[in-house]
Amino acid sequence: MDYANEVVNKLKAEGIRAKLNSRSERMNAKIRDAQKQKIPYMLVIGDQEMESGQVALRYRSGDNPGAMKLEKFIEIARQEIADKI
């Protein structure tokens, strides 16, 4: 949870809205709930991501580009935000 909180804090510092889902449910249930809420990006953080300092990106559509450095996700998010403005 410490790494997940660190990721959320970095995203917020970059001006990207972020919320941590720390409920003790299965990952699939959390992902399904996020898709129903139409959350555009889900960052899945497990032991592997924590050890490598990465995040696993999932889009609401179900696309799964996989693990990447947090800085790379911030670039992607900023670009998509800029494109929508």
PyMOL Python script that loads the backbone (N, CA, C, O; Angstrom):
from pymol import cmd

cmd.read_pdbstr("""\
ATOM      1  N   MET A   1       0.821  -1.203   0.000  1.00  0.00           N
ATOM      2  CA  MET A   1       0.000   0.000   0.000  1.00  0.00           C
ATOM      3  C   MET A   1       0.862   1.264   0.000  1.00  0.00           C
ATOM      4  O   MET A   1       0.443   2.306  -0.503  1.00  0.00           O
ATOM      5  N   ASP A   2       2.054   1.169   0.559  1.00  0.00           N
ATOM      6  CA  ASP A   2       2.914   2.347   0.585  1.00  0.00           C
ATOM      7  C   ASP A   2       3.269   2.811  -0.825  1.00  0.00           C
ATOM      8  O   ASP A   2       3.217   4.002  -1.130  1.00  0.00           O
ATOM      9  N   TYR A   3       3.632   1.849  -1.684  1.00  0.00           N
ATOM     10  CA  TYR A   3       3.982   2.209  -3.064  1.00  0.00           C
ATOM     11  C   TYR A   3       2.758   2.770  -3.795  1.00  0.00           C
ATOM     12  O   TYR A   3       2.876   3.737  -4.548  1.00  0.00           O
ATOM     13  N   ALA A   4       1.596   2.172  -3.579  1.00  0.00           N
ATOM     14  CA  ALA A   4       0.370   2.657  -4.223  1.00  0.00           C
ATOM     15  C   ALA A   4       0.061   4.089  -3.784  1.00  0.00           C
ATOM     16  O   ALA A   4      -0.319   4.922  -4.607  1.00  0.00           O
ATOM     17  N   ASN A   5       0.221   4.375  -2.507  1.00  0.00           N
ATOM     18  CA  ASN A   5       0.005   5.741  -2.024  1.00  0.00           C
ATOM     19  C   ASN A   5       1.012   6.699  -2.630  1.00  0.00           C
ATOM     20  O   ASN A   5       0.673   7.838  -2.952  1.00  0.00           O
ATOM     21  N   GLU A   6       2.246   6.248  -2.787  1.00  0.00           N
ATOM     22  CA  GLU A   6       3.284   7.078  -3.407  1.00  0.00           C
ATOM     23  C   GLU A   6       2.912   7.405  -4.853  1.00  0.00           C
ATOM     24  O   GLU A   6       3.091   8.539  -5.297  1.00  0.00           O
ATOM     25  N   VAL A   7       2.397   6.424  -5.587  1.00  0.00           N
ATOM     26  CA  VAL A   7       1.973   6.629  -6.972  1.00  0.00           C
ATOM     27  C   VAL A   7       0.839   7.658  -7.025  1.00  0.00           C
ATOM     28  O   VAL A   7       0.873   8.578  -7.842  1.00  0.00           O
ATOM     29  N   VAL A   8      -0.151   7.503  -6.167  1.00  0.00           N
ATOM     30  CA  VAL A   8      -1.278   8.437  -6.134  1.00  0.00           C
ATOM     31  C   VAL A   8      -0.791   9.853  -5.834  1.00  0.00           C
ATOM     32  O   VAL A   8      -1.236  10.809  -6.469  1.00  0.00           O
ATOM     33  N   ASN A   9       0.107   9.990  -4.886  1.00  0.00           N
ATOM     34  CA  ASN A   9       0.632  11.317  -4.534  1.00  0.00           C
ATOM     35  C   ASN A   9       1.392  11.939  -5.696  1.00  0.00           C
ATOM     36  O   ASN A   9       1.282  13.143  -5.928  1.00  0.00           O
ATOM     37  N   LYS A  10       2.168  11.133  -6.437  1.00  0.00           N
ATOM     38  CA  LYS A  10       2.898  11.659  -7.592  1.00  0.00           C
ATOM     39  C   LYS A  10       1.934  12.112  -8.682  1.00  0.00           C
ATOM     40  O   LYS A  10       2.142  13.152  -9.309  1.00  0.00           O
ATOM     41  N   LEU A  11       0.882  11.332  -8.907  1.00  0.00           N
ATOM     42  CA  LEU A  11      -0.098  11.715  -9.923  1.00  0.00           C
ATOM     43  C   LEU A  11      -0.795  13.016  -9.546  1.00  0.00           C
ATOM     44  O   LEU A  11      -0.966  13.901 -10.384  1.00  0.00           O
ATOM     45  N   LYS A  12      -1.190  13.127  -8.297  1.00  0.00           N
ATOM     46  CA  LYS A  12      -1.843  14.353  -7.841  1.00  0.00           C
ATOM     47  C   LYS A  12      -0.906  15.545  -7.954  1.00  0.00           C
ATOM     48  O   LYS A  12      -1.341  16.640  -8.309  1.00  0.00           O
ATOM     49  N   ALA A  13       0.378  15.348  -7.656  1.00  0.00           N
ATOM     50  CA  ALA A  13       1.360  16.429  -7.769  1.00  0.00           C
ATOM     51  C   ALA A  13       1.503  16.886  -9.219  1.00  0.00           C
ATOM     52  O   ALA A  13       1.850  18.039  -9.476  1.00  0.00           O
ATOM     53  N   GLU A  14       1.238  15.987 -10.164  1.00  0.00           N
ATOM     54  CA  GLU A  14       1.306  16.317 -11.593  1.00  0.00           C
ATOM     55  C   GLU A  14      -0.007  16.897 -12.108  1.00  0.00           C
ATOM     56  O   GLU A  14      -0.118  17.221 -13.291  1.00  0.00           O
ATOM     57  N   GLY A  15      -1.004  17.032 -11.228  1.00  0.00           N
ATOM     58  CA  GLY A  15      -2.285  17.586 -11.631  1.00  0.00           C
ATOM     59  C   GLY A  15      -3.227  16.565 -12.242  1.00  0.00           C
ATOM     60  O   GLY A  15      -4.195  16.935 -12.907  1.00  0.00           O
ATOM     61  N   ILE A  16      -2.956  15.285 -12.025  1.00  0.00           N
ATOM     62  CA  ILE A  16      -3.798  14.215 -12.557  1.00  0.00           C
ATOM     63  C   ILE A  16      -4.651  13.671 -11.416  1.00  0.00           C
ATOM     64  O   ILE A  16      -4.132  13.279 -10.371  1.00  0.00           O
ATOM     65  N   ARG A  17      -5.963  13.653 -11.628  1.00  0.00           N
ATOM     66  CA  ARG A  17      -6.851  13.127 -10.585  1.00  0.00           C
ATOM     67  C   ARG A  17      -6.579  11.647 -10.384  1.00  0.00           C
ATOM     68  O   ARG A  17      -6.463  10.888 -11.346  1.00  0.00           O
ATOM     69  N   ALA A  18      -6.480  11.249  -9.136  1.00  0.00           N
ATOM     70  CA  ALA A  18      -6.200   9.844  -8.835  1.00  0.00           C
ATOM     71  C   ALA A  18      -6.861   9.465  -7.520  1.00  0.00           C
ATOM     72  O   ALA A  18      -6.984  10.278  -6.604  1.00  0.00           O
ATOM     73  N   LYS A  19      -7.281   8.211  -7.455  1.00  0.00           N
ATOM     74  CA  LYS A  19      -7.915   7.697  -6.246  1.00  0.00           C
ATOM     75  C   LYS A  19      -7.450   6.265  -6.047  1.00  0.00           C
ATOM     76  O   LYS A  19      -7.400   5.483  -6.996  1.00  0.00           O
ATOM     77  N   LEU A  20      -7.117   5.930  -4.831  1.00  0.00           N
ATOM     78  CA  LEU A  20      -6.653   4.592  -4.496  1.00  0.00           C
ATOM     79  C   LEU A  20      -7.824   3.736  -4.042  1.00  0.00           C
ATOM     80  O   LEU A  20      -8.588   4.134  -3.163  1.00  0.00           O
ATOM     81  N   ASN A  21      -7.963   2.575  -4.635  1.00  0.00           N
ATOM     82  CA  ASN A  21      -8.986   1.619  -4.218  1.00  0.00           C
ATOM     83  C   ASN A  21      -8.292   0.592  -3.325  1.00  0.00           C
ATOM     84  O   ASN A  21      -7.662  -0.342  -3.819  1.00  0.00           O
ATOM     85  N   SER A  22      -8.409   0.766  -2.036  1.00  0.00           N
ATOM     86  CA  SER A  22      -7.715  -0.109  -1.089  1.00  0.00           C
ATOM     87  C   SER A  22      -8.652  -1.130  -0.452  1.00  0.00           C
ATOM     88  O   SER A  22      -8.315  -1.746   0.558  1.00  0.00           O
ATOM     89  N   ARG A  23      -9.835  -1.305  -1.052  1.00  0.00           N
ATOM     90  CA  ARG A  23     -10.774  -2.296  -0.517  1.00  0.00           C
ATOM     91  C   ARG A  23     -10.164  -3.691  -0.605  1.00  0.00           C
ATOM     92  O   ARG A  23      -9.356  -3.970  -1.490  1.00  0.00           O
ATOM     93  N   SER A  24     -10.549  -4.543   0.299  1.00  0.00           N
ATOM     94  CA  SER A  24     -10.000  -5.899   0.334  1.00  0.00           C
ATOM     95  C   SER A  24     -10.862  -6.844  -0.500  1.00  0.00           C
ATOM     96  O   SER A  24     -11.385  -7.837   0.004  1.00  0.00           O
ATOM     97  N   GLU A  25     -10.999  -6.521  -1.767  1.00  0.00           N
ATOM     98  CA  GLU A  25     -11.745  -7.352  -2.704  1.00  0.00           C
ATOM     99  C   GLU A  25     -10.768  -7.942  -3.713  1.00  0.00           C
ATOM    100  O   GLU A  25      -9.598  -7.563  -3.764  1.00  0.00           O
ATOM    101  N   ARG A  26     -11.264  -8.861  -4.502  1.00  0.00           N
ATOM    102  CA  ARG A  26     -10.431  -9.424  -5.563  1.00  0.00           C
ATOM    103  C   ARG A  26     -10.159  -8.365  -6.621  1.00  0.00           C
ATOM    104  O   ARG A  26     -10.967  -7.461  -6.834  1.00  0.00           O
ATOM    105  N   MET A  27      -9.025  -8.487  -7.275  1.00  0.00           N
ATOM    106  CA  MET A  27      -8.622  -7.515  -8.294  1.00  0.00           C
ATOM    107  C   MET A  27      -9.643  -7.442  -9.425  1.00  0.00           C
ATOM    108  O   MET A  27      -9.955  -6.350  -9.898  1.00  0.00           O
ATOM    109  N   ASN A  28     -10.169  -8.587  -9.866  1.00  0.00           N
ATOM    110  CA  ASN A  28     -11.147  -8.576 -10.954  1.00  0.00           C
ATOM    111  C   ASN A  28     -12.393  -7.777 -10.594  1.00  0.00           C
ATOM    112  O   ASN A  28     -12.950  -7.080 -11.443  1.00  0.00           O
ATOM    113  N   ALA A  29     -12.829  -7.872  -9.357  1.00  0.00           N
ATOM    114  CA  ALA A  29     -14.003  -7.114  -8.916  1.00  0.00           C
ATOM    115  C   ALA A  29     -13.706  -5.619  -8.927  1.00  0.00           C
ATOM    116  O   ALA A  29     -14.559  -4.819  -9.312  1.00  0.00           O
ATOM    117  N   LYS A  30     -12.520  -5.244  -8.512  1.00  0.00           N
ATOM    118  CA  LYS A  30     -12.142  -3.823  -8.514  1.00  0.00           C
ATOM    119  C   LYS A  30     -12.086  -3.281  -9.937  1.00  0.00           C
ATOM    120  O   LYS A  30     -12.545  -2.170 -10.201  1.00  0.00           O
ATOM    121  N   ILE A  31     -11.527  -4.063 -10.846  1.00  0.00           N
ATOM    122  CA  ILE A  31     -11.431  -3.637 -12.246  1.00  0.00           C
ATOM    123  C   ILE A  31     -12.825  -3.511 -12.859  1.00  0.00           C
ATOM    124  O   ILE A  31     -13.105  -2.538 -13.560  1.00  0.00           O
ATOM    125  N   ARG A  32     -13.688  -4.473 -12.604  1.00  0.00           N
ATOM    126  CA  ARG A  32     -15.063  -4.428 -13.120  1.00  0.00           C
ATOM    127  C   ARG A  32     -15.807  -3.202 -12.593  1.00  0.00           C
ATOM    128  O   ARG A  32     -16.517  -2.534 -13.345  1.00  0.00           O
ATOM    129  N   ASP A  33     -15.645  -2.905 -11.302  1.00  0.00           N
ATOM    130  CA  ASP A  33     -16.283  -1.724 -10.714  1.00  0.00           C
ATOM    131  C   ASP A  33     -15.783  -0.443 -11.373  1.00  0.00           C
ATOM    132  O   ASP A  33     -16.570   0.457 -11.665  1.00  0.00           O
ATOM    133  N   ALA A  34     -14.480  -0.363 -11.606  1.00  0.00           N
ATOM    134  CA  ALA A  34     -13.906   0.829 -12.230  1.00  0.00           C
ATOM    135  C   ALA A  34     -14.434   0.994 -13.655  1.00  0.00           C
ATOM    136  O   ALA A  34     -14.698   2.114 -14.093  1.00  0.00           O
ATOM    137  N   GLN A  35     -14.586  -0.114 -14.376  1.00  0.00           N
ATOM    138  CA  GLN A  35     -15.129  -0.032 -15.734  1.00  0.00           C
ATOM    139  C   GLN A  35     -16.575   0.432 -15.714  1.00  0.00           C
ATOM    140  O   GLN A  35     -16.979   1.227 -16.563  1.00  0.00           O
ATOM    141  N   LYS A  36     -17.353  -0.044 -14.770  1.00  0.00           N
ATOM    142  CA  LYS A  36     -18.750   0.387 -14.649  1.00  0.00           C
ATOM    143  C   LYS A  36     -18.848   1.869 -14.314  1.00  0.00           C
ATOM    144  O   LYS A  36     -19.775   2.549 -14.755  1.00  0.00           O
ATOM    145  N   GLN A  37     -17.892   2.370 -13.534  1.00  0.00           N
ATOM    146  CA  GLN A  37     -17.877   3.788 -13.173  1.00  0.00           C
ATOM    147  C   GLN A  37     -17.288   4.645 -14.281  1.00  0.00           C
ATOM    148  O   GLN A  37     -17.208   5.866 -14.151  1.00  0.00           O
ATOM    149  N   LYS A  38     -16.877   4.008 -15.373  1.00  0.00           N
ATOM    150  CA  LYS A  38     -16.303   4.678 -16.547  1.00  0.00           C
ATOM    151  C   LYS A  38     -15.025   5.431 -16.217  1.00  0.00           C
ATOM    152  O   LYS A  38     -14.785   6.524 -16.730  1.00  0.00           O
ATOM    153  N   ILE A  39     -14.219   4.847 -15.367  1.00  0.00           N
ATOM    154  CA  ILE A  39     -12.903   5.401 -15.041  1.00  0.00           C
ATOM    155  C   ILE A  39     -11.991   5.095 -16.222  1.00  0.00           C
ATOM    156  O   ILE A  39     -11.823   3.927 -16.575  1.00  0.00           O
ATOM    157  N   PRO A  40     -11.393   6.122 -16.848  1.00  0.00           N
ATOM    158  CA  PRO A  40     -10.655   5.889 -18.095  1.00  0.00           C
ATOM    159  C   PRO A  40      -9.381   5.071 -17.947  1.00  0.00           C
ATOM    160  O   PRO A  40      -9.054   4.284 -18.835  1.00  0.00           O
ATOM    161  N   TYR A  41      -8.654   5.238 -16.848  1.00  0.00           N
ATOM    162  CA  TYR A  41      -7.392   4.523 -16.651  1.00  0.00           C
ATOM    163  C   TYR A  41      -7.405   3.831 -15.298  1.00  0.00           C
ATOM    164  O   TYR A  41      -7.863   4.387 -14.300  1.00  0.00           O
ATOM    165  N   MET A  42      -6.905   2.630 -15.286  1.00  0.00           N
ATOM    166  CA  MET A  42      -6.705   1.914 -14.026  1.00  0.00           C
ATOM    167  C   MET A  42      -5.239   1.532 -13.966  1.00  0.00           C
ATOM    168  O   MET A  42      -4.704   0.943 -14.905  1.00  0.00           O
ATOM    169  N   LEU A  43      -4.605   1.861 -12.887  1.00  0.00           N
ATOM    170  CA  LEU A  43      -3.221   1.457 -12.684  1.00  0.00           C
ATOM    171  C   LEU A  43      -3.230   0.330 -11.671  1.00  0.00           C
ATOM    172  O   LEU A  43      -3.570   0.529 -10.505  1.00  0.00           O
ATOM    173  N   VAL A  44      -2.857  -0.843 -12.122  1.00  0.00           N
ATOM    174  CA  VAL A  44      -2.826  -2.016 -11.262  1.00  0.00           C
ATOM    175  C   VAL A  44      -1.419  -2.123 -10.693  1.00  0.00           C
ATOM    176  O   VAL A  44      -0.433  -2.123 -11.429  1.00  0.00           O
ATOM    177  N   ILE A  45      -1.346  -2.212  -9.379  1.00  0.00           N
ATOM    178  CA  ILE A  45      -0.044  -2.268  -8.712  1.00  0.00           C
ATOM    179  C   ILE A  45      -0.007  -3.503  -7.831  1.00  0.00           C
ATOM    180  O   ILE A  45      -0.742  -3.614  -6.850  1.00  0.00           O
ATOM    181  N   GLY A  46       0.852  -4.413  -8.198  1.00  0.00           N
ATOM    182  CA  GLY A  46       1.063  -5.626  -7.416  1.00  0.00           C
ATOM    183  C   GLY A  46       2.510  -5.708  -6.975  1.00  0.00           C
ATOM    184  O   GLY A  46       3.256  -4.733  -7.070  1.00  0.00           O
ATOM    185  N   ASP A  47       2.900  -6.864  -6.499  1.00  0.00           N
ATOM    186  CA  ASP A  47       4.270  -7.050  -6.019  1.00  0.00           C
ATOM    187  C   ASP A  47       5.301  -6.822  -7.122  1.00  0.00           C
ATOM    188  O   ASP A  47       6.329  -6.185  -6.890  1.00  0.00           O
ATOM    189  N   GLN A  48       5.028  -7.342  -8.325  1.00  0.00           N
ATOM    190  CA  GLN A  48       5.989  -7.179  -9.425  1.00  0.00           C
ATOM    191  C   GLN A  48       6.174  -5.714  -9.790  1.00  0.00           C
ATOM    192  O   GLN A  48       7.297  -5.254  -9.999  1.00  0.00           O
ATOM    193  N   GLU A  49       5.072  -4.989  -9.864  1.00  0.00           N
ATOM    194  CA  GLU A  49       5.162  -3.562 -10.209  1.00  0.00           C
ATOM    195  C   GLU A  49       5.894  -2.792  -9.125  1.00  0.00           C
ATOM    196  O   GLU A  49       6.701  -1.909  -9.419  1.00  0.00           O
ATOM    197  N   MET A  50       5.617  -3.121  -7.888  1.00  0.00           N
ATOM    198  CA  MET A  50       6.281  -2.434  -6.779  1.00  0.00           C
ATOM    199  C   MET A  50       7.789  -2.672  -6.828  1.00  0.00           C
ATOM    200  O   MET A  50       8.575  -1.740  -6.662  1.00  0.00           O
ATOM    201  N   GLU A  51       8.188  -3.922  -7.056  1.00  0.00           N
ATOM    202  CA  GLU A  51       9.615  -4.250  -7.091  1.00  0.00           C
ATOM    203  C   GLU A  51      10.342  -3.567  -8.237  1.00  0.00           C
ATOM    204  O   GLU A  51      11.507  -3.194  -8.102  1.00  0.00           O
ATOM    205  N   SER A  52       9.654  -3.402  -9.370  1.00  0.00           N
ATOM    206  CA  SER A  52      10.296  -2.800 -10.533  1.00  0.00           C
ATOM    207  C   SER A  52      10.041  -1.300 -10.650  1.00  0.00           C
ATOM    208  O   SER A  52      10.558  -0.654 -11.561  1.00  0.00           O
ATOM    209  N   GLY A  53       9.240  -0.736  -9.726  1.00  0.00           N
ATOM    210  CA  GLY A  53       8.947   0.693  -9.778  1.00  0.00           C
ATOM    211  C   GLY A  53       8.069   1.063 -10.958  1.00  0.00           C
ATOM    212  O   GLY A  53       8.211   2.143 -11.529  1.00  0.00           O
ATOM    213  N   GLN A  54       7.159   0.165 -11.324  1.00  0.00           N
ATOM    214  CA  GLN A  54       6.291   0.389 -12.473  1.00  0.00           C
ATOM    215  C   GLN A  54       4.824   0.355 -12.061  1.00  0.00           C
ATOM    216  O   GLN A  54       4.488   0.121 -10.900  1.00  0.00           O
ATOM    217  N   VAL A  55       3.965   0.594 -13.039  1.00  0.00           N
ATOM    218  CA  VAL A  55       2.522   0.442 -12.871  1.00  0.00           C
ATOM    219  C   VAL A  55       2.008  -0.315 -14.092  1.00  0.00           C
ATOM    220  O   VAL A  55       2.566  -0.184 -15.182  1.00  0.00           O
ATOM    221  N   ALA A  56       0.956  -1.101 -13.918  1.00  0.00           N
ATOM    222  CA  ALA A  56       0.346  -1.822 -15.037  1.00  0.00           C
ATOM    223  C   ALA A  56      -0.904  -1.060 -15.448  1.00  0.00           C
ATOM    224  O   ALA A  56      -1.853  -0.947 -14.672  1.00  0.00           O
ATOM    225  N   LEU A  57      -0.902  -0.544 -16.656  1.00  0.00           N
ATOM    226  CA  LEU A  57      -1.998   0.278 -17.157  1.00  0.00           C
ATOM    227  C   LEU A  57      -3.077  -0.589 -17.777  1.00  0.00           C
ATOM    228  O   LEU A  57      -2.785  -1.522 -18.525  1.00  0.00           O
ATOM    229  N   ARG A  58      -4.326  -0.274 -17.459  1.00  0.00           N
ATOM    230  CA  ARG A  58      -5.500  -0.873 -18.098  1.00  0.00           C
ATOM    231  C   ARG A  58      -6.444   0.265 -18.452  1.00  0.00           C
ATOM    232  O   ARG A  58      -6.690   1.160 -17.644  1.00  0.00           O
ATOM    233  N   TYR A  59      -6.964   0.217 -19.663  1.00  0.00           N
ATOM    234  CA  TYR A  59      -7.952   1.195 -20.086  1.00  0.00           C
ATOM    235  C   TYR A  59      -9.357   0.687 -19.776  1.00  0.00           C
ATOM    236  O   TYR A  59      -9.571  -0.517 -19.630  1.00  0.00           O
ATOM    237  N   ARG A  60     -10.297   1.599 -19.677  1.00  0.00           N
ATOM    238  CA  ARG A  60     -11.694   1.233 -19.424  1.00  0.00           C
ATOM    239  C   ARG A  60     -12.201   0.253 -20.473  1.00  0.00           C
ATOM    240  O   ARG A  60     -13.013  -0.620 -20.168  1.00  0.00           O
ATOM    241  N   SER A  61     -11.728   0.393 -21.702  1.00  0.00           N
ATOM    242  CA  SER A  61     -12.171  -0.474 -22.799  1.00  0.00           C
ATOM    243  C   SER A  61     -11.707  -1.914 -22.631  1.00  0.00           C
ATOM    244  O   SER A  61     -12.195  -2.808 -23.321  1.00  0.00           O
ATOM    245  N   GLY A  62     -10.770  -2.143 -21.722  1.00  0.00           N
ATOM    246  CA  GLY A  62     -10.237  -3.480 -21.519  1.00  0.00           C
ATOM    247  C   GLY A  62      -8.858  -3.653 -22.116  1.00  0.00           C
ATOM    248  O   GLY A  62      -8.188  -4.651 -21.850  1.00  0.00           O
ATOM    249  N   ASP A  63      -8.422  -2.691 -22.924  1.00  0.00           N
ATOM    250  CA  ASP A  63      -7.061  -2.755 -23.466  1.00  0.00           C
ATOM    251  C   ASP A  63      -6.062  -2.757 -22.321  1.00  0.00           C
ATOM    252  O   ASP A  63      -6.241  -2.082 -21.308  1.00  0.00           O
ATOM    253  N   ASN A  64      -5.020  -3.526 -22.512  1.00  0.00           N
ATOM    254  CA  ASN A  64      -4.038  -3.693 -21.446  1.00  0.00           C
ATOM    255  C   ASN A  64      -2.639  -3.556 -22.028  1.00  0.00           C
ATOM    256  O   ASN A  64      -2.039  -4.554 -22.428  1.00  0.00           O
ATOM    257  N   PRO A  65      -2.097  -2.314 -22.084  1.00  0.00           N
ATOM    258  CA  PRO A  65      -0.753  -2.137 -22.627  1.00  0.00           C
ATOM    259  C   PRO A  65       0.350  -2.722 -21.745  1.00  0.00           C
ATOM    260  O   PRO A  65       1.488  -2.862 -22.192  1.00  0.00           O
ATOM    261  N   GLY A  66       0.028  -3.060 -20.515  1.00  0.00           N
ATOM    262  CA  GLY A  66       1.005  -3.715 -19.643  1.00  0.00           C
ATOM    263  C   GLY A  66       1.745  -2.762 -18.732  1.00  0.00           C
ATOM    264  O   GLY A  66       1.351  -1.611 -18.544  1.00  0.00           O
ATOM    265  N   ALA A  67       2.830  -3.274 -18.168  1.00  0.00           N
ATOM    266  CA  ALA A  67       3.601  -2.522 -17.176  1.00  0.00           C
ATOM    267  C   ALA A  67       4.487  -1.482 -17.849  1.00  0.00           C
ATOM    268  O   ALA A  67       5.016  -1.695 -18.939  1.00  0.00           O
ATOM    269  N   MET A  68       4.630  -0.358 -17.168  1.00  0.00           N
ATOM    270  CA  MET A  68       5.487   0.728 -17.641  1.00  0.00           C
ATOM    271  C   MET A  68       5.899   1.578 -16.451  1.00  0.00           C
ATOM    272  O   MET A  68       5.298   1.511 -15.379  1.00  0.00           O
ATOM    273  N   LYS A  69       6.915   2.363 -16.656  1.00  0.00           N
ATOM    274  CA  LYS A  69       7.345   3.301 -15.623  1.00  0.00           C
ATOM    275  C   LYS A  69       6.243   4.332 -15.394  1.00  0.00           C
ATOM    276  O   LYS A  69       5.518   4.688 -16.323  1.00  0.00           O
ATOM    277  N   LEU A  70       6.120   4.804 -14.176  1.00  0.00           N
ATOM    278  CA  LEU A  70       5.093   5.788 -13.853  1.00  0.00           C
ATOM    279  C   LEU A  70       5.253   7.038 -14.707  1.00  0.00           C
ATOM    280  O   LEU A  70       4.258   7.627 -15.133  1.00  0.00           O
ATOM    281  N   GLU A  71       6.480   7.447 -14.960  1.00  0.00           N
ATOM    282  CA  GLU A  71       6.731   8.645 -15.763  1.00  0.00           C
ATOM    283  C   GLU A  71       6.164   8.488 -17.172  1.00  0.00           C
ATOM    284  O   GLU A  71       5.660   9.453 -17.748  1.00  0.00           O
ATOM    285  N   LYS A  72       6.244   7.282 -17.729  1.00  0.00           N
ATOM    286  CA  LYS A  72       5.691   7.024 -19.064  1.00  0.00           C
ATOM    287  C   LYS A  72       4.168   7.164 -19.034  1.00  0.00           C
ATOM    288  O   LYS A  72       3.580   7.746 -19.945  1.00  0.00           O
ATOM    289  N   PHE A  73       3.530   6.630 -17.988  1.00  0.00           N
ATOM    290  CA  PHE A  73       2.074   6.791 -17.881  1.00  0.00           C
ATOM    291  C   PHE A  73       1.705   8.260 -17.759  1.00  0.00           C
ATOM    292  O   PHE A  73       0.730   8.699 -18.368  1.00  0.00           O
ATOM    293  N   ILE A  74       2.457   9.025 -16.991  1.00  0.00           N
ATOM    294  CA  ILE A  74       2.166  10.457 -16.835  1.00  0.00           C
ATOM    295  C   ILE A  74       2.242  11.147 -18.184  1.00  0.00           C
ATOM    296  O   ILE A  74       1.413  12.008 -18.481  1.00  0.00           O
ATOM    297  N   GLU A  75       3.227  10.786 -19.015  1.00  0.00           N
ATOM    298  CA  GLU A  75       3.322  11.356 -20.368  1.00  0.00           C
ATOM    299  C   GLU A  75       2.079  11.019 -21.187  1.00  0.00           C
ATOM    300  O   GLU A  75       1.511  11.886 -21.852  1.00  0.00           O
ATOM    301  N   ILE A  76       1.660   9.753 -21.134  1.00  0.00           N
ATOM    302  CA  ILE A  76       0.479   9.313 -21.885  1.00  0.00           C
ATOM    303  C   ILE A  76      -0.759  10.077 -21.420  1.00  0.00           C
ATOM    304  O   ILE A  76      -1.523  10.584 -22.242  1.00  0.00           O
ATOM    305  N   ALA A  77      -0.954  10.159 -20.122  1.00  0.00           N
ATOM    306  CA  ALA A  77      -2.126  10.833 -19.570  1.00  0.00           C
ATOM    307  C   ALA A  77      -2.126  12.317 -19.928  1.00  0.00           C
ATOM    308  O   ALA A  77      -3.157  12.862 -20.322  1.00  0.00           O
ATOM    309  N   ARG A  78      -0.978  12.970 -19.793  1.00  0.00           N
ATOM    310  CA  ARG A  78      -0.896  14.397 -20.135  1.00  0.00           C
ATOM    311  C   ARG A  78      -1.246  14.628 -21.594  1.00  0.00           C
ATOM    312  O   ARG A  78      -1.967  15.571 -21.922  1.00  0.00           O
ATOM    313  N   GLN A  79      -0.734  13.765 -22.479  1.00  0.00           N
ATOM    314  CA  GLN A  79      -1.002  13.924 -23.912  1.00  0.00           C
ATOM    315  C   GLN A  79      -2.485  13.740 -24.213  1.00  0.00           C
ATOM    316  O   GLN A  79      -3.063  14.508 -24.983  1.00  0.00           O
ATOM    317  N   GLU A  80      -3.102  12.731 -23.614  1.00  0.00           N
ATOM    318  CA  GLU A  80      -4.523  12.505 -23.860  1.00  0.00           C
ATOM    319  C   GLU A  80      -5.376  13.620 -23.267  1.00  0.00           C
ATOM    320  O   GLU A  80      -6.398  13.987 -23.846  1.00  0.00           O
ATOM    321  N   ILE A  81      -4.978  14.155 -22.137  1.00  0.00           N
ATOM    322  CA  ILE A  81      -5.689  15.291 -21.551  1.00  0.00           C
ATOM    323  C   ILE A  81      -5.571  16.509 -22.454  1.00  0.00           C
ATOM    324  O   ILE A  81      -6.557  17.208 -22.688  1.00  0.00           O
ATOM    325  N   ALA A  82      -4.371  16.767 -22.964  1.00  0.00           N
ATOM    326  CA  ALA A  82      -4.145  17.917 -23.851  1.00  0.00           C
ATOM    327  C   ALA A  82      -4.938  17.773 -25.140  1.00  0.00           C
ATOM    328  O   ALA A  82      -5.440  18.763 -25.672  1.00  0.00           O
ATOM    329  N   ASP A  83      -5.056  16.554 -25.646  1.00  0.00           N
ATOM    330  CA  ASP A  83      -5.815  16.319 -26.873  1.00  0.00           C
ATOM    331  C   ASP A  83      -7.298  16.581 -26.691  1.00  0.00           C
ATOM    332  O   ASP A  83      -7.978  16.958 -27.645  1.00  0.00           O
ATOM    333  N   LYS A  84      -7.810  16.388 -25.490  1.00  0.00           N
ATOM    334  CA  LYS A  84      -9.235  16.590 -25.220  1.00  0.00           C
ATOM    335  C   LYS A  84      -9.591  18.046 -24.957  1.00  0.00           C
ATOM    336  O   LYS A  84     -10.751  18.438 -25.084  1.00  0.00           O
ATOM    337  N   ILE A  85      -8.611  18.837 -24.596  1.00  0.00           N
ATOM    338  CA  ILE A  85      -8.880  20.243 -24.266  1.00  0.00           C
ATOM    339  C   ILE A  85      -9.050  21.067 -25.505  1.00  0.00           C
ATOM    340  O   ILE A  85      -9.283  22.272 -25.417  1.00  0.00           O
TER     341      ILE A  85
END
""", "prot")
cmd.dss("prot")
cmd.show_as("cartoon", "prot")
cmd.util.cbc("prot")
cmd.orient("prot")
